[in-house]
Amino acid sequence: MIKPLSPLLLFLVSISVEIIALILLRLIGIDWDYHIDAVTYVEKSKSISSAIFNNGNIIGALNNGYYLFVDLLGSNPGNIITFNIILYGFTNILITKLMRPFRHKNYAYFEYLVLFNPYRVYLGTTLLKDTLLCFLLVTAYYFYHFKKNKEFKNKSLIKNDNQDLILRSFYIDKIIFISCCIALIFFAVRSIFYLTLLPNFLSKISNLKNLLYFIVLIFGINFLISNFTGGNIIYNFESASNVNMDFRSYGAIPNFSSFGNWGILLKIILWPLFYISGIFIFFSPSIELFFISIGISLVFLMQIREKITIPIGTIIGFVFFAGITNGFLSFARYSLPIWLISVIIIYRKNKNYIDA
């Protein structure tokens, strides 16, 4: 039986896995500038940061916060990658704190599949902001449910009563949660969809009150999209379906654009199913997609062995990103934080608490 690693050892192993992955990527010719977004961050961070500060408009940083962050790190690829690798390690520690009190006989195998998901490992070696978004989202979830978690009531994660008292008395848990939410939105406005997974009312629509919340959320999202893009949700779905922006040869997953409006419906239904099951590998067999697929499909196979309830927020996020993205690889990257936090939520809701 595989045993869970201690937090310190887990952090060191996580860093080691990232370093090994980074070395292997460089050996096969994949450098920091493999992604066009990474090049954009390095080349434009200084000018965008200067424009934001010169205008003195904090709203100008909305969705551009990562440029400020890259500029803070000197637009140096090495600094950014190092930061992402360290964040990956800290994220893994937080994930185990959320998952370990809820166990079953195969919990260690499941935990490692989530912690060392190949796509997460890969993104940790890049300049992209997805590792940072995952860290902030997991941290936000951790502190959002701080007082309600069974593990805190049983003091299995916080052994020091004084530490627990300080955190609660000075509302540090709420401060950290709010800070993470604000940072998420400034780094990526799409994080609004990640945050919809945190409230319990979007776990399932079980009563009229929850249904009302859901309707208000949908209208609110449509209002925000209209203000940012000048079109409603349907308009943006149609625009995204008219073009495929996956420039990699291994991203040839059908987007059903030839089916018109029916194609949009097919895409928002099938892409999420392809993603969470990993069967997208059959549409575009490649070594790159294999690692993404195997990491997700193994988790999926372990989940479907039990009766699970998929949170409504998960469905909303997957449908939205399938609708607005014009390539499956973009959809997969945008959806990774949703997948990660959803796996944690589902796991916690379907396991028995163990006072370890």
ROGU-386845 format. One line per 4 residues: their letters; for each residue x, y, z of N, C-alpha, C. Coordinates in pm, whole numbers. Layout:
<pts>
A> X/Y/Z/X/Y/Z/X/Y/Z  ...;
</pts>
This chain:
<pts>
MIKP> 84/-120/0/0/0/0/88/125/0  62/216/-93/137/341/-99/98/428/19  196/488/84/168/574/199/181/721/159  97/807/216/107/951/187/238/1009/240;
LSPL> 288/1110/172/411/1176/214/380/1285/317  474/1311/404/460/1422/497/463/1553/419  408/1663/475/405/1791/400/542/1834/349  645/1826/433/778/1869/390/831/1780/279;
LLFL> 818/1650/297/867/1558/194/787/1573/66  655/1595/78/572/1617/-40/618/1740/-116  648/1848/-45/695/1971/-109/825/1943/-184  919/1873/-120/1048/1845/-183/1032/1755/-305;
VSIS> 945/1655/-293/920/1566/-407/854/1642/-522  761/1731/-488/693/1812/-590/793/1898/-666  883/1962/-593/985/2045/-657/1075/1959/-745  1112/1841/-694/1200/1751/-770/1133/1705/-900;
VEII> 1004/1672/-891/929/1629/-1010/927/1741/-1114  907/1864/-1068/905/1979/-1159/1041/2000/-1225  1147/1988/-1148/1282/2008/-1203/1314/1900/-1307  1277/1776/-1276/1300/1667/-1371/1220/1691/-1499;
ALIL> 1092/1733/-1483/1009/1762/-1600/1069/1875/-1683  1119/1977/-1616/1180/2092/-1685/1302/2048/-1765  1386/1966/-1705/1506/1916/-1775/1466/1834/-1897  1368/1746/-1881/1324/1663/-1993/1267/1747/-2106;
LRLI> 1191/1849/-2072/1134/1937/-2174/1243/2009/-2252  1345/2054/-2182/1455/2123/-2250/1533/2026/-2340  1546/1902/-2295/1619/1803/-2374/1549/1771/-2505  1416/1780/-2506/1343/1750/-2631/1314/1877/-2711;
GIDW> 1372/1988/-2666/1364/2111/-2745/1251/2206/-2711  1179/2182/-2603/1071/2273/-2562/1127/2374/-2463  1138/2499/-2506/1196/2604/-2422/1084/2691/-2364  1124/2795/-2290/1025/2880/-2223/934/2952/-2321;
DYHI> 981/2975/-2444/903/3051/-2541/816/2961/-2630  792/2838/-2586/708/2744/-2662/567/2798/-2677  516/2865/-2575/381/2921/-2578/387/3069/-2617  303/3109/-2709/299/3248/-2752/261/3341/-2637;
DAVT> 176/3292/-2545/138/3374/-2430/258/3404/-2342  348/3307/-2328/468/3327/-2246/556/3437/-2306  570/3434/-2436/648/3537/-2506/583/3674/-2488  452/3678/-2498/378/3804/-2481/399/3862/-2342;
YVEK> 393/3777/-2240/414/3825/-2103/552/3889/-2086  654/3823/-2140/791/3872/-2124/813/4001/-2203  762/4004/-2326/789/4118/-2413/705/4241/-2381  584/4221/-2330/492/4334/-2312/465/4372/-2167;
SKSI> 519/4297/-2072/487/4323/-1932/531/4463/-1888  647/4505/-1932/698/4636/-1889/613/4750/-1944  578/4745/-2073/500/4852/-2134/357/4855/-2079  297/4739/-2059/161/4735/-2005/159/4782/-1860;
SSAI> 260/4742/-1784/269/4786/-1644/285/4936/-1636  370/4992/-1722/391/5137/-1723/264/5211/-1759  191/5157/-1856/65/5221/-1898/-37/5220/-1785  -44/5112/-1711/-139/5102/-1599/-103/5201/-1490;
FNNG> 25/5210/-1454/67/5301/-1348/58/5447/-1391  88/5474/-1518/81/5612/-1567/-63/5663/-1571  -155/5574/-1604/-296/5613/-1608/-355/5626/-1469  -293/5559/-1372/-341/5564/-1236/-479/5503/-1218;
NIIG> -515/5413/-1308/-648/5351/-1304/-632/5204/-1267  -671/5171/-1143/-654/5035/-1094/-739/4937/-1174  -851/4986/-1229/-937/4897/-1309/-864/4852/-1435  -767/4933/-1477/-689/4896/-1594/-608/4769/-1573;
ALNN> -587/4734/-1446/-513/4612/-1416/-601/4488/-1422  -732/4509/-1435/-824/4396/-1440/-792/4308/-1560  -764/4184/-1532/-726/4084/-1632/-583/4103/-1683  -516/4208/-1636/-377/4234/-1676/-281/4225/-1559;
GYYL> -331/4174/-1446/-248/4168/-1326/-123/4084/-1344  -130/3983/-1431/-12/3896/-1448/102/3971/-1516  69/4068/-1599/174/4151/-1659/249/4228/-1551  175/4279/-1452/238/4349/-1341/329/4255/-1263;
FVDL> 280/4133/-1245/357/4034/-1169/485/3996/-1243  474/3973/-1374/591/3938/-1454/692/4053/-1453  642/4176/-1461/730/4292/-1456/800/4300/-1321  728/4265/-1214/786/4265/-1079/902/4166/-1070;
LGSN> 891/4057/-1143/998/3956/-1144/1103/3985/-1251  1101/4107/-1303/1202/4150/-1399/1183/4093/-1538  1065/4042/-1568/1037/3980/-1699/1139/3873/-1732  1190/3811/-1629/1293/3708/-1645/1229/3570/-1644;
PGNI> 1240/3495/-1754/1177/3362/-1761/1219/3269/-1648  1346/3274/-1611/1395/3189/-1504/1328/3218/-1371  1310/3347/-1341/1245/3387/-1216/1099/3340/-1212  1031/3355/-1325/889/3319/-1330/870/3168/-1318;
ITFN> 952/3092/-1388/943/2947/-1382/974/2897/-1240  1077/2955/-1179/1112/2917/-1041/996/2944/-946  932/3059/-964/817/3093/-880/703/2994/-900  675/2958/-1025/568/2864/-1054/597/2725/-996;
IILY> 721/2684/-1002/759/2553/-947/737/2551/-795  776/2659/-727/756/2667/-582/607/2670/-549  530/2746/-627/384/2753/-605/320/2615/-623  368/2540/-720/316/2404/-742/333/2321/-615;
GFTN> 449/2331/-551/475/2257/-429/382/2297/-316  362/2428/-298/272/2477/-193/127/2437/-221  88/2441/-347/-48/2401/-385/-73/2256/-347  25/2171/-370/11/2030/-336/-8/2008/-186;
ILIT> 62/2087/-107/45/2076/39/-98/2112/79  -150/2221/22/-287/2262/52/-389/2157/8  -365/2097/-108/-456/1994/-158/-463/1877/-61  -348/1835/-9/-348/1722/85/-418/1759/215;
KLMR> -407/1883/258/-476/1925/380/-627/1922/362  -671/1943/240/-814/1938/212/-865/1796/192  -781/1707/138/-826/1575/100/-800/1467/204  -690/1475/277/-649/1363/360/-744/1325/473;
PFRH> -816/1421/532/-911/1378/635/-1029/1298/580  -1043/1290/448/-1155/1219/386/-1097/1106/301  -1099/985/356/-1025/878/292/-1110/756/260  -1056/674/169/-1109/540/145/-988/451/118;
KNYA> -1010/327/87/-898/233/81/-795/266/-26  -835/341/-128/-741/376/-235/-704/524/-233  -716/585/-113/-699/730/-108/-560/774/-149  -456/698/-117/-320/739/-151/-300/742/-302;
YFEY> -351/640/-373/-339/637/-518/-412/757/-580  -533/782/-532/-612/893/-584/-542/1026/-558  -487/1040/-438/-418/1164/-402/-302/1193/-496  -221/1092/-523/-105/1113/-609/-145/1142/-753;
LVLF> -256/1084/-797/-304/1114/-932/-344/1261/-945  -398/1318/-839/-437/1459/-840/-314/1548/-824  -228/1513/-728/-111/1596/-699/-14/1604/-816  7/1490/-881/108/1484/-987/44/1465/-1124;
NPYR> -72/1528/-1141/-137/1530/-1271/-37/1586/-1374  -10/1512/-1481/93/1554/-1578/74/1694/-1634  -50/1733/-1656/-75/1866/-1713/-39/1975/-1611  -72/1952/-1485/-34/2046/-1379/118/2054/-1369;
VYLG> 183/1939/-1376/330/1937/-1369/389/2017/-1484  335/1993/-1603/386/2065/-1720/367/2216/-1707  248/2260/-1670/221/2403/-1660/308/2469/-1554  351/2391/-1454/440/2446/-1352/579/2477/-1405;
TTLL> 613/2421/-1520/745/2447/-1581/741/2562/-1682  625/2624/-1698/608/2729/-1798/597/2867/-1732  586/2968/-1817/564/3106/-1769/417/3140/-1761  331/3046/-1794/187/3072/-1796/133/3090/-1655;
KDTL> 17/3155/-1643/-35/3192/-1513/-125/3086/-1449  -141/2972/-1515/-236/2872/-1466/-197/2812/-1332  -67/2794/-1308/-22/2742/-1179/-55/2839/-1067  -38/2968/-1093/-73/3071/-995/-223/3072/-969;
LCFL> -303/3059/-1075/-449/3057/-1059/-493/2936/-976  -432/2820/-1001/-466/2700/-923/-431/2720/-776  -317/2780/-749/-275/2805/-610/-374/2897/-540  -410/3007/-605/-502/3103/-545/-640/3042/-525;
LVTA> -686/2961/-621/-818/2900/-611/-824/2798/-497  -723/2713/-488/-719/2614/-380/-708/2683/-244  -627/2789/-238/-614/2864/-113/-746/2930/-75  -816/2987/-173/-945/3050/-148/-1045/2947/-96;
YYFY> -1048/2830/-157/-1140/2725/-112/-1105/2680/31  -978/2667/57/-929/2624/188/-978/2717/298  -969/2846/275/-1006/2942/379/-1154/2981/374  -1219/2960/261/-1363/2987/253/-1440/2891/344;
HFKK> -1395/2768/348/-1461/2667/431/-1386/2643/562  -1309/2741/604/-1221/2726/720/-1295/2684/846  -1403/2753/879/-1475/2726/1003/-1570/2608/993  -1610/2575/871/-1710/2470/854/-1647/2331/842;
NKEF> -1519/2328/808/-1457/2198/781/-1453/2110/905  -1485/1986/887/-1481/1890/997/-1340/1878/1054  -1241/1891/966/-1106/1869/1012/-1062/1975/1112  -1117/2098/1100/-1078/2202/1194/-1148/2181/1328;
KNKS> -1270/2131/1324/-1341/2103/1448/-1271/1993/1527  -1205/1903/1455/-1135/1795/1520/-986/1823/1538  -945/1944/1495/-808/1990/1513/-704/1896/1453  -741/1832/1343/-645/1741/1281/-545/1812/1193;
LIKN> -581/1934/1148/-488/2009/1064/-421/2120/1141  -492/2183/1233/-432/2288/1316/-422/2234/1458  -303/2192/1496/-282/2129/1625/-272/2232/1737  -231/2355/1701/-208/2457/1802/-334/2539/1823;
DNQD> -392/2531/1945/-516/2603/1974/-499/2753/1962  -382/2805/2004/-356/2949/1996/-353/2996/1851  -295/2916/1765/-291/2950/1623/-432/2955/1566  -513/2857/1602/-652/2852/1558/-728/2975/1606;
LILR> -707/3013/1734/-776/3128/1792/-737/3258/1722  -608/3274/1693/-560/3395/1626/-622/3407/1487  -622/3296/1413/-677/3298/1277/-823/3340/1277  -900/3292/1375/-1042/3321/1378/-1073/3457/1438;
SFYI> -999/3495/1541/-1028/3620/1612/-1002/3743/1525  -900/3737/1444/-863/3852/1361/-912/3837/1217  -1003/3743/1196/-1064/3721/1063/-959/3701/954  -846/3642/994/-740/3622/896/-786/3528/785;
DKII> -871/3430/821/-921/3338/719/-1002/3412/613  -1086/3507/658/-1167/3585/564/-1081/3680/481  -980/3739/544/-890/3831/473/-816/3758/363  -766/3638/395/-693/3560/295/-786/3519/181;
FISC> -907/3476/216/-1005/3436/115/-1037/3551/20  -1069/3667/76/-1105/3784/-7/-986/3827/-93  -867/3823/-34/-746/3862/-108/-723/3770/-227  -743/3641/-205/-726/3544/-314/-828/3567/-425;
CIAL> -953/3596/-387/-1058/3621/-487/-1025/3744/-571  -983/3852/-505/-949/3974/-578/-830/3949/-671  -729/3881/-619/-610/3852/-700/-647/3766/-821  -732/3667/-800/-774/3580/-911/-837/3659/-1023;
IFFA> -926/3752/-988/-997/3829/-1090/-903/3926/-1161  -808/3983/-1087/-714/4075/-1150/-614/4000/-1240  -580/3878/-1202/-491/3799/-1288/-565/3743/-1409  -692/3707/-1390/-771/3652/-1500/-918/3668/-1467;
VRSI> -990/3748/-1546/-1132/3772/-1521/-1210/3641/-1528  -1161/3547/-1607/-1231/3419/-1618/-1239/3347/-1484  -1160/3392/-1387/-1160/3328/-1255/-1295/3340/-1185  -1380/3433/-1233/-1515/3443/-1177/-1584/3308/-1185;
FYLT> -1559/3234/-1294/-1621/3103/-1310/-1558/3000/-1217  -1431/3018/-1185/-1369/2927/-1088/-1428/2949/-949  -1454/3075/-917/-1504/3109/-784/-1648/3064/-762  -1723/3041/-870/-1861/2994/-853/-1865/2854/-792;
LLPN> -1751/2785/-790/-1747/2650/-734/-1737/2651/-581  -1702/2765/-524/-1678/2768/-379/-1805/2766/-295  -1910/2844/-329/-2030/2843/-245/-2102/2708/-251  -2156/2668/-140/-2228/2540/-133/-2356/2540/-216;
FLSK> -2417/2660/-237/-2545/2662/-306/-2534/2619/-452  -2412/2620/-506/-2395/2574/-643/-2346/2429/-650  -2349/2361/-534/-2317/2219/-538/-2428/2143/-609  -2552/2182/-578/-2666/2125/-649/-2787/2216/-629;
ISNL> -2875/2217/-727/-2995/2299/-718/-3102/2215/-649  -3108/2228/-517/-3197/2140/-439/-3324/2209/-390  -3331/2342/-402/-3452/2412/-357/-3469/2541/-436  -3579/2610/-411/-3612/2730/-487/-3509/2840/-464;
KNLL> -3457/2852/-342/-3358/2954/-310/-3231/2934/-393  -3185/2810/-399/-3066/2781/-479/-3090/2805/-627  -3209/2773/-674/-3244/2799/-813/-3242/2948/-843  -3290/3029/-750/-3289/3174/-767/-3145/3227/-775;
YFIV> -3061/3175/-686/-2919/3213/-691/-2859/3179/-827  -2894/3063/-877/-2841/3016/-1005/-2884/3108/-1119  -3011/3147/-1120/-3064/3235/-1225/-2996/3372/-1219  -2982/3425/-1097/-2916/3555/-1080/-2772/3547/-1129;
LIFG> -2705/3437/-1101/-2567/3418/-1145/-2557/3420/-1297  -2644/3348/-1364/-2642/3343/-1510/-2663/3481/-1570  -2762/3556/-1518/-2785/3691/-1569/-2667/3782/-1539  -2607/3765/-1422/-2491/3845/-1387/-2374/3820/-1479;
INFL> -2350/3693/-1511/-2243/3656/-1603/-2268/3715/-1742  -2392/3705/-1787/-2428/3760/-1918/-2407/3912/-1922  -2440/3979/-1811/-2422/4124/-1802/-2273/4161/-1811  -2189/4086/-1739/-2045/4114/-1741/-1987/4091/-1880;
ISNF> -2028/3982/-1943/-1978/3951/-2078/-2020/4060/-2177  -2143/4107/-2165/-2193/4212/-2255/-2112/4340/-2239  -2073/4372/-2115/-1997/4494/-2092/-1854/4483/-2140  -1798/4362/-2131/-1659/4345/-2171/-1643/4325/-2321;
TGGN> -1739/4257/-2384/-1723/4221/-2524/-1821/4288/-2618  -1927/4345/-2563/-2027/4408/-2647/-2130/4311/-2702  -2120/4185/-2662/-2216/4084/-2708/-2256/3993/-2594  -2368/3925/-2607/-2412/3836/-2500/-2340/3701/-2511;
IIYN> -2378/3607/-2423/-2311/3477/-2419/-2324/3405/-2553  -2445/3402/-2609/-2468/3330/-2735/-2384/3388/-2847  -2375/3521/-2853/-2295/3587/-2957/-2149/3543/-2947  -2096/3539/-2825/-1956/3498/-2807/-1935/3351/-2838;
FESA> -2034/3269/-2807/-2025/3127/-2844/-2019/3111/-2995  -2103/3187/-3065/-2106/3179/-3212/-1974/3226/-3272  -1920/3336/-3220/-1794/3390/-3271/-1680/3291/-3253  -1675/3227/-3137/-1567/3132/-3109/-1576/3008/-3196;
SNVN> -1696/2971/-3235/-1715/2849/-3313/-1679/2866/-3460  -1660/2990/-3502/-1633/3016/-3644/-1487/2999/-3682  -1400/2980/-3582/-1257/2969/-3612/-1193/2875/-3512  -1088/2804/-3556/-1011/2716/-3467/-872/2774/-3450;
MDFR> -838/2810/-3324/-711/2876/-3297/-607/2782/-3236  -627/2650/-3247/-526/2555/-3203/-421/2541/-3313  -304/2598/-3286/-199/2598/-3388/-110/2475/-3380  -126/2393/-3275/-47/2272/-3261/-109/2160/-3344;
SYGA> -25/2078/-3402/-75/1969/-3484/-152/1866/-3401  -121/1861/-3270/-188/1763/-3185/-316/1817/-3121  -361/1934/-3163/-483/1991/-3106/-605/1975/-3194  -600/1876/-3283/-706/1861/-3383/-829/1789/-3327;
IPNF> -887/1843/-3222/-1012/1791/-3168/-1125/1864/-3239  -1225/1793/-3293/-1331/1860/-3369/-1405/1964/-3287  -1429/2082/-3348/-1508/2186/-3279/-1648/2199/-3338  -1681/2114/-3433/-1816/2102/-3488/-1867/2232/-3551;
SSFG> -1776/2318/-3596/-1816/2447/-3653/-1899/2430/-3780  -1880/2320/-3851/-1954/2298/-3977/-2103/2272/-3954  -2141/2248/-3828/-2282/2220/-3797/-2360/2344/-3758  -2298/2462/-3768/-2367/2587/-3734/-2404/2593/-3587;
NWGI> -2526/2637/-3558/-2570/2650/-3419/-2577/2515/-3347  -2609/2409/-3422/-2608/2277/-3363/-2466/2239/-3321  -2369/2291/-3394/-2229/2265/-3360/-2191/2326/-3227  -2247/2444/-3197/-2221/2507/-3067/-2274/2418/-2955;
LLKI> -2394/2366/-2975/-2454/2278/-2875/-2370/2151/-2857  -2325/2095/-2969/-2241/1975/-2961/-2112/2003/-2888  -2053/2119/-2914/-1925/2153/-2853/-1936/2171/-2702  -2038/2245/-2656/-2049/2271/-2513/-2092/2146/-2435;
ILWP> -2143/2046/-2505/-2179/1920/-2440/-2063/1821/-2446  -2006/1807/-2565/-1907/1701/-2587/-1767/1736/-2538  -1723/1861/-2554/-1589/1896/-2509/-1569/1870/-2360  -1662/1911/-2272/-1645/1877/-2130/-1638/1726/-2106;
LFYI> -1721/1650/-2178/-1719/1504/-2163/-1587/1446/-2213  -1540/1496/-2326/-1410/1453/-2377/-1300/1479/-2273  -1310/1597/-2212/-1203/1641/-2121/-1199/1559/-1993  -1312/1549/-1922/-1311/1482/-1792/-1289/1332/-1803;
SGIF> -1318/1274/-1920/-1298/1130/-1939/-1163/1099/-2004  -1102/1200/-2068/-974/1179/-2134/-983/1117/-2272  -1106/1099/-2325/-1119/1029/-2454/-1082/1118/-2573  -1048/1244/-2546/-1005/1331/-2657/-879/1278/-2723;
IFFS> -805/1191/-2655/-682/1134/-2711/-711/1054/-2838  -831/999/-2849/-865/916/-2965/-889/1001/-3091  -917/1129/-3074/-940/1217/-3188/-811/1275/-3243  -710/1281/-3158/-582/1337/-3201/-469/1268/-3126;
PSIE> -442/1140/-3159/-339/1065/-3086/-202/1131/-3096  -141/1159/-2982/-8/1219/-2978/47/1201/-2838  178/1207/-2826/242/1189/-2696/206/1304/-2602  189/1426/-2660/155/1542/-2577/17/1525/-2513;
LFFI> -81/1488/-2595/-216/1471/-2542/-229/1345/-2457  -143/1247/-2482/-149/1124/-2402/-126/1154/-2254  -26/1236/-2224/3/1267/-2084/-109/1346/-2019  -170/1437/-2097/-285/1512/-2043/-401/1417/-2019;
SIGI> -424/1328/-2115/-538/1237/-2109/-525/1137/-1996  -410/1075/-1982/-393/969/-1884/-409/1021/-1742  -361/1143/-1717/-372/1200/-1583/-516/1225/-1543  -597/1268/-1639/-737/1299/-1610/-823/1172/-1612;
SLVF> -798/1084/-1708/-883/965/-1722/-870/870/-1604  -751/858/-1545/-735/769/-1430/-814/819/-1309  -816/950/-1291/-897/1009/-1184/-1044/983/-1212  -1084/1001/-1337/-1223/979/-1377/-1266/835/-1351;
LMQI> -1180/738/-1385/-1213/597/-1366/-1229/564/-1218  -1152/627/-1132/-1166/603/-988/-1293/669/-934  -1331/783/-993/-1451/854/-946/-1579/780/-982  -1587/727/-1105/-1712/667/-1150/-1740/533/-1083;
REKI> -1646/482/-1007/-1671/360/-932/-1767/385/-817  -1787/511/-782/-1876/547/-673/-1983/642/-725  -2090/655/-649/-2196/747/-684/-2151/888/-648  -2137/974/-749/-2091/1110/-724/-2192/1210/-779;
TIPI> -2189/1329/-721/-2271/1441/-769/-2179/1551/-819  -2190/1583/-946/-2106/1688/-1004/-2166/1823/-969  -2088/1913/-907/-2142/2045/-870/-2192/2122/-993  -2300/2197/-975/-2355/2277/-1084/-2252/2378/-1132;
GTII> -2174/2432/-1040/-2069/2529/-1078/-1968/2469/-1174  -1940/2341/-1158/-1848/2272/-1249/-1906/2269/-1390  -2033/2235/-1399/-2099/2227/-1530/-2103/2365/-1596  -2136/2468/-1517/-2140/2605/-1570/-2005/2644/-1628;
GFVF> -1898/2616/-1551/-1764/2653/-1596/-1722/2581/-1722  -1743/2449/-1725/-1705/2371/-1843/-1782/2417/-1966  -1913/2437/-1951/-1995/2479/-2065/-1950/2616/-2115  -1924/2709/-2023/-1884/2843/-2064/-1751/2841/-2139;
FAGI> -1651/2772/-2085/-1520/2771/-2150/-1522/2693/-2281  -1606/2590/-2288/-1622/2520/-2417/-1684/2613/-2520  -1773/2702/-2474/-1840/2793/-2566/-1753/2906/-2615  -1668/2963/-2527/-1593/3083/-2566/-1456/3053/-2625;
TNGF> -1406/2932/-2608/-1275/2900/-2665/-1292/2845/-2806  -1194/2874/-2891/-1203/2830/-3030/-1105/2718/-3062  -1048/2657/-2957/-960/2543/-2975/-962/2458/-2849  -952/2327/-2866/-964/2238/-2750/-849/2257/-2653;
LSFA> -730/2286/-2699/-617/2304/-2609/-638/2424/-2517  -697/2531/-2572/-730/2648/-2489/-836/2610/-2386  -935/2535/-2431/-1040/2490/-2340/-982/2406/-2227  -889/2316/-2260/-829/2229/-2160/-752/2310/-2055;
RYSL> -680/2412/-2101/-601/2493/-2007/-690/2578/-1919  -792/2639/-1976/-885/2722/-1898/-963/2637/-1798  -986/2511/-1834/-1069/2424/-1750/-992/2352/-1641  -860/2355/-1647/-781/2281/-1547/-813/2323/-1403;
PIWL> -819/2453/-1371/-854/2490/-1232/-992/2439/-1191  -1088/2439/-1286/-1221/2385/-1256/-1212/2237/-1224  -1139/2164/-1307/-1122/2021/-1285/-1059/1994/-1149  -954/2068/-1117/-881/2045/-992/-968/2068/-870;
ISVI> -1034/2183/-862/-1114/2214/-743/-1239/2125/-738  -1292/2088/-854/-1409/2000/-857/-1375/1861/-804  -1258/1811/-842/-1213/1680/-793/-1204/1682/-640  -1151/1791/-586/-1138/1804/-440/-1276/1808/-374;
IIYR> -1366/1888/-430/-1502/1902/-374/-1575/1769/-376  -1571/1701/-490/-1640/1572/-504/-1580/1469/-408  -1449/1467/-398/-1381/1373/-309/-1423/1394/-164  -1427/1519/-120/-1462/1550/19/-1608/1517/49;
KNKN> -1693/1530/-50/-1836/1504/-27/-1868/1356/-28  -1780/1273/-82/-1811/1132/-97/-1722/1040/-14  -1646/1097/78/-1559/1013/162/-1595/1032/309  -1562/931/387/-1581/940/530/-1466/1013/595;
YIDA> -1499/1093/698/-1396/1166/769/-1318/1073/860  -1186/1086/859/-1100/1005/945/-1016/1098/1030  -1026/1085/1159/-946/1168/1250/-808/1109/1260  -718/1157/1171/-584/1097/1164/-483/1180/1239;
</pts>
